[in-house]
């Protein structure tokens, strides 16, 4: 019974839109608002898979996702290892350096990368100093890949951190005691033992990177096309919903195939971990060559680690710092990298701009409504999963987490079509339904851990003293659960408030959210007001994470 509310909501806000997309993808081309017919066709899939233009876009998107995932692995391991080694008193601050970018709006961070790569920016200036002359870094695959790496690197870092934090330090000490240097220890002990965490990070980053379109739109300069941009164009500009649905289904199939392949590879490698632990770390048919190679790798390892750590942290934080500096730069264009003087006028312009104020109000209303409904759904589900004897409990939990594993763009197309079919449903409700679906898995995971940590002895003592169920709930359970409720609400609020990828499909003139407004401004006008409002979002994110840190340790909050 406790699971019924969340199951019903996911059925309407998640399963139904996906079913609509699947059905729509087999509809023949016709008028934009033509009704569903019994005549099914695979013409859209045939066009997508036989036309060289569309095939190139799909392949480029997959390759981009693979490249971004690889970059996140290379930069993620040093940062995750650093987080795992930070003393406990500084742990929350170190985690905040990763969580603040993760929970900050993707448009804000993409703007920062744009300034980083601008002709007068840090990268271009450094290359000129090295003698490369004037290099065009913006509006190409490098710019898009770097922006996506910046956006999704925190997911890889936190996935790897979970695995590294739980590793037995005695294994590393044993390897070092046997004469293994840092490189041999990493490849022989750390990497094999962290494969399950690496698998999770790869799946999440690849799924997100291969369906993202916001960063590609802003930094691609209309020269770079990815699948998400094509879905957006077909659905929103050309109103070719069956074609957009077919492409969304192909993206969904690619995501499922990639997940299956990653799971298969890791499953094949995982038994090798136990076998590896009993073999020589440098075993080879040419021991002298192995010794020389490992000696060189061990000598370089500390320098490579420091370099990659600096690059990883710099990529996370520097773009956001550039946005803050640009917000007080006395120039009209948002992407000017050089500083021309201090001014507050862009903040005054934001406060005088009714479009920003209205969008901010919509975002607040949507975020508060989202976490309110999500709490009503996830609290009973958390108690059911943590306390009730359920058959296949972990399978049920995995199904409730399924919205995280599928591209949001498919849900967006399905919900958009549902709102067109049933025009009596307010557009705000469609946004609300999707946002609840997106934040519920995060909030459920946190609340499930909080419920499992409750002291059952206090409840039994209260009932032994004659307290009824309601009194026990109000006076015993809720006070213990309050920090977890607030923590889950803060995370849910930040996710809902900053969401763009799905929301951009569903907003109307009356329901435009602040992140979508910033995205629209960044796509067309690039006035410096977008840096001012972006800075306000960064400050709000930092403030809410500081509040969260007062309630629970940030590393514990994420690991839940």
N, C-alpha and C positions, 0 to 999 in steps of 0.2 A: 504493500500500500504506500509506503514511504517513497518508493521509486516511481510510482505512477505519474506524479506531476512532471518530473523532469523528462520521463520517457515520452509523455504526450507532447511536451513542448518541442523536444528534439524531432518528434515525428512530423510536427507541423512546420517547424522552422528550419529543419535540416534535411530530413528524408524526403519530404514533399517537393521542395525546390529541386533536389537532385533528380527525382523522378520526372519532374517537368522538363528538365534539361535533357534527360535521356529520351523522352518522348518527342520533344521538340526537334532534336537533332535528326530525326527520321521523317520530318514533315517536308513536303515539297515546297520549293520556293514559291512565294506568292505575295499578296498584299501584307504590309507590316502587321496589321491587326486581324488577319484572317483566322477563323476558328480552327481548332484541331480537326483533322480529317482522319478517316480510317485508312486512307491511302498512304502507305509508308514507302519511303525511298532512301537509298544510301547515296544519293547523288552528291550530297555535301561532303561526305567522307571520301568519295571517289575524287572529287575536285581537290580536296585538301591533300590527298596522298598521291596524286598524279601530276598536279601542276607544280612545275619547278620552283615557282615563286613561293608558294605556300610551304613546300617541302623544305626549302632553304631557311625560311623563318623558323619552322619547327626545329630543324636540326641546329640552327644557330642558338635557339633558346636552350636546347638541351646541353649544347657545348658550353654556353655561358653558365648554366647551372653547375656543370661539372667543374669549370674553372673557378667559380666563386667558392664552391665547396672545398676544392683543393687549397685555395688561398686561406680559407678559414681554418683548415686543419693545420697548415704550416704556422700561421700566426696564433692559433688558438692554444696549442699545446704549451708554449712558453708562458703565456698569460695565465692559463689554468694552473700550471705548476707553481707559478709565483703566488697565486691566490692560496693554493694549498699549503705553502710554506710560510705565509704571513702569520706573525704571532696573533694569538686570540684577541688581544686588546685592540688590534688594528684591523681585524678581519672584516668587520662590518663596513668600515671606511673603504677598504680595498674592494669589497663586493659592490659597494655603491658606485665605484668608478666604472663598473661594467653594467650595472642595472640602470643607471641614469640614461646612458645612450640607448639601451634596449627598450626602455619604456617611453622614450621621447619620439615624437612624431617623425615618420620616415621622410616627409617633405622637408622638415627642419634640417635633418641630417644631410639630405641630398643637397640642400642649398649650401651647407658648409663645405661639402666635397667640391661643389662647383667653384667656390671661392678659393679653395685649396689649389685647384687646377687652372684657375684663371690666368690669362697672360701675364698679369703683374703679381701673381700669387707666389706662395713659397716654393712649390715644385718648379715652376717655370724659372723663377729667379735662381734656384739652385742649379738647374741645368745650364742656364746661361753662364753662371759662375764657373762651371766645369768645362765651358767651351763649346757647348752644343748649339749655341745661337738661339734664335726664337723658335720654340717648339710648340705646336698646337696640341694641347693635351685634352681639351674639351671636345665634346661632340664626336665621340668615337667609342669603340668597344672597350678601350682601356678605361675611359672615364666611367662608363656604365658598370664595368666589372669592379672598379675600385669602390664606387658608391654602394653597390650591392654587398661587397665584402664588408664595408663599414656598417651597413644596416644589419647584416645577419651574423657577423662575427660574435656578438654577445651570446647568441644561442649556442654556438659551438663551444665557446669558453665555458659556459655554465654546465653544459652536458659533460665535458671533459673534467671539469672541476669536481662534479659529483663522483666520478670514478676515481680520480687521483686522491681525493680527500679520504676515501675509504680504503685505500691500499695499505697493506701491512708494511710499515717502514723497515721491518726486519729483513724483508726480502731484498730491498735495495742495499741495506747494510751488508747482507751476506754476499751479494754480488761484488760490492766494492771490496769486501774482505778477501775475495778470491782473485783480486787484482783487476777487476773490470773498471774501466774509466767511465766517464759520464755518458759518452756515446754508446758504448757497449751495454751499459746498464739500462739506458733508455730503450734501445732496440731489443734487448734480451729480456727485460723485466717489465719496465713501465708500460711500453706500448702493448705487449701481449695482454697484460692484465687489464688494460683500459679499453680493450676492443668492444665490450658491450656498450660502454659510454660513447665511444667513437661512433658506433653504429647509430645510436640515437641522434647524435649531432649531425651525422651525414644525412640521415633521412630528413630531419627537420630543415636543415639549411638548403638541401637540394629542392625539396618541395616548395619552400618559400621563394627561393631564387628563380626557379623555373616558371613561377606563376606571377612574379612581380612585374609591374609595368610603370610604377610611379617614377622611380629613379631613371629608368630607361627613357621615359618621356622627357624628363627635365635635362638629363645629361647627354642624350643621344642626338639632340639637335635635329630631329626628324630624319636623320641619316640612318639611325639604328632602329630596327623593328624586331620586337619579340612577340611571342604568342599572345601575351596578355594585352599588349597594345592593339593587336589585330582584333581580339575579342571585343575590346572597348569600342573600336571604330565600327565594327560590323553591327554591334548591338545598339550603340548610342547615336552614331552619326548616320549610318546607312539603314538602320532599323531592319537589318537582315538577321532576325533572331534564329531561324533554323541553322544558318551557317555559323553564327556565333556559338550556338549550342553544340554543334558538331565539333568545332575546334576546342571548346571547353571539355568535351568528352575525350578527345584525343589527349589533351593535357592531363586529364584525370587518369587515363590509361597509362600514360608515361610515368605518372607519379606512382601508381600501384606497381608497375613493372620495376621501377627503380627501387622501391622499397623492398620488393621480393628479392631482387638481385643482391642488394646490400645484406639482407638477412641471410641469404644463402651463402654469400662469401664469408661473412662473420661466423656462421655456423660451421663452415668447413675449417676455418682457422682456429676456432675456439678450442677444439680438442688438442690442437698443436701446442697450446699454452702449457698444458700439464706435461706433455712430452718435452717441450723446450726447456722446462725448468730442470730436467734431469740430464740435460746434455750440456756440453761445453759451449759457452756463449760465442766462441769464435771458431767452432769446428769447421774444417774445410779440408779439401784435398791438398791444398798448398798452404800449410801453416805459416811459413815465413811471410807469404804475401798477406795473409790475414793479420798477422801481428803488425806488419808495417802499416796496413790500411787502418786498423783500429787505433794504432798509436797516433796516426795523423788526425783521425776523427776525434779522438779523445782530447788532443791538444787544441783543436779548433772549437770543440763543443761549447766551452764557456763563453767564447766570443760570439759564436752564432746564437747562443741562447740570449745573451744580452742584446744583441742587435735585433733579433726577432721580437723580444719583449718590448723594446723601445718602439719598434715599428707598430706592434699591435696596440699598445696603449696610446701611442700618438695618433694612430688612425681612428681610434675610438673617440678621443677627447678633443683633438685639434680642430676638426670641422665645427664642433659645437662652440668652441672658444672663438672661432672666426665669426660665427653668426652673432655672438654677443658683441664683439668689437664692432662689427659692421652696423649693428643697430644704433650706434652713436656716431657713425661716420657721416660727415656732412657732404654726402654725395647723393644724387637722386636715384641712381641705379643700384640694385641690391647686390650685384655680383662684382662690383669694383673692389679689387683686392687691396689697393693702396689706400692709406689713411689720409684724409684731407682736412681733418679738424673735428672737434668734439661738438655734438649737438644733441638736444633732447627732442628735437622737433618731430622725429618719426614716431615717438611715443605719443606726443600730443595729437599727431595725425591719426594714430590708431584709435585713441579715445574719442576723437571727433567723427570717426567713420562708422556710420550706422550699419553698414554691411558687416563689419567685423563684430560690432556689438550684438547684432541680431544673430549672427552665426555662433558667437560665444554662448548666448542664451540657449540656443537649440542644442549645442553640444552638452551644456550642463544638464538640461532637462533629459536628454537622451541618456547620458551617463548615469545620472541618479536613478532614472526609471529602470535602467538596465541592471544596476547592482541590486536594486530593491527586489525585482522579480527573480534575479539569479539567486539571491539569498533564500527566498521562499522555495526555490526549487532544489538548491544544493544542500541546505541544512538537513532536511529530511533524508535526502539521498546519502549524505555523509554518515548519518546515524545508522542507516540501513546497511551500508557497506562495512562500517567499523564494528557494529555490535550484533547485528542479526545474523543468524545462521542461514546463509544463502548458498544454494548449490551453484557452482561455477562462479563464485564471487569475483574472481579476477577477470573472467571473461566479461561479466556484466560491467565491471569498471572500465575495461578496455573499450567496450562498445560506447560507453558514455563519453570516452575521450576521443572517439572517432572524428568529431569535427576538426580536431587539430591536425589530423593526418591527411586531409583532402584539400585540394586547392579552393580557396575562398571564392575565386572568380566564377566557379561553376555554381556555387550557391547563389551568387549575386545575380547571374543571368536567370536562374530559375525563379528567384523571388521577384525580380523585375517583371517577368512574364505573368506571374500570379497576380501582382498588383494591377497589371493592365487588364487581366481577365475579370477581376473582381474590383472594379473601380470604387465600390462603396467602402472598401477597406482603406482607411487613411494611410498615406505614405509613411507617416511617422511610425505607425504600428509595424509596417514591414521592416523599417530600420530597427525598431526595437526587437522584433523577433530574431533578426539576424545577429544583432549585438549580444543578446542573451545567449544565443548558441555559441558565439565566439568566446565569451568570458566564462561561461559555466564550467568548462573543463578545468581551467586554472583555479577557480574558486573552489570547485569540488575537491581537487587534489589537496589544497591547503586545509580545507575544513575537515576532510577525512582524517588527516594527521592530527588536527586539533582535537577532534572527538576521541580518537584512539588514545590521546594523552590525558584525558579526563580522569580524575581520581574517583573510581567507582565506590571506594570506601566511604567518601563523604555522602554520596547519594544513599547508600545503605544505612548510614547513621541517621540521616534526616528522616528516612522512611521509618526507621526503628523508633524514632521519637514522635511518630504520628503524623508527619508531613505527608500530604497527598501528592499526587503526580504533578499537579500544577504548581504547588508551593515548592516542590523539589526543583522543578524546571526553572522557576523564577529566582529562587534564593540560592540555589546550589550550582546548577548546571550553567546557566547563562553567565554568572560572574566569572566562572572558570573559562568559559568559551569566548568571552568578550574580546580578548586580544586577538584571537584567531578570526573572529568575525570582522573586526576592524581591519586587520591585515588583508584578509581576502577582499574586503570591500575596496581598499585602496588600490590593490593590484587590478581588480576588475574595473574600477573607475578609470585608471590610467590607460588600460587597454582600450576601453570603449571610447574614451575622449580622444585618443590619438589615431583611431582607425581611419584609413583612407581607401585602401584597395577595394573593399566590398562596398563601402558607403558611397563612393563616387557613382556607382551604378544606380543608386536608389534615391538620391536626394532630389528634391524639387526646389523651386525658388523660395518656398516657405520653410523648407526643412534642411537647408544647406548648413552643414556643420562647419566649425572653425577650421579643422584641418583641410577639408575639401575647399573652403574659401582660399586658404593659403596656397593650396595646389593650383587652383584656377589662376590666382594672381601670379604665381611663379611661372605658370605655363605661358602667360600672355604679356603681362605688363612689367614684372620684375621691379616694381617700385620698392624703395628701401623700407617701406612700412612692413613688408613681410618679415624682415629681419627683426624688427622691433617686436612684433607679435610672436615670432618664433622664440625670441629671448624670454618673453613672459611665460611661454609654455615650458621652456627649460627650467626657469626659476620655480614654477609651480610643481614640476616633476621632482626637483631636488627637495622642495619643502615637504611634499607628501612622502617621499622616501625617508626623509629625516623623521617624520612622525611615525612611519612604519618601524624605523629602527629603534624608536623609544619603546615600542610594544613588543617586538620580537627581534632576535638577531637576524640580520638580512640574509646571512648564509643559510640559517635554518628555515627562514621563510621561503627561499627559493627551493631548497632541497625537498620541501613538502610537496 
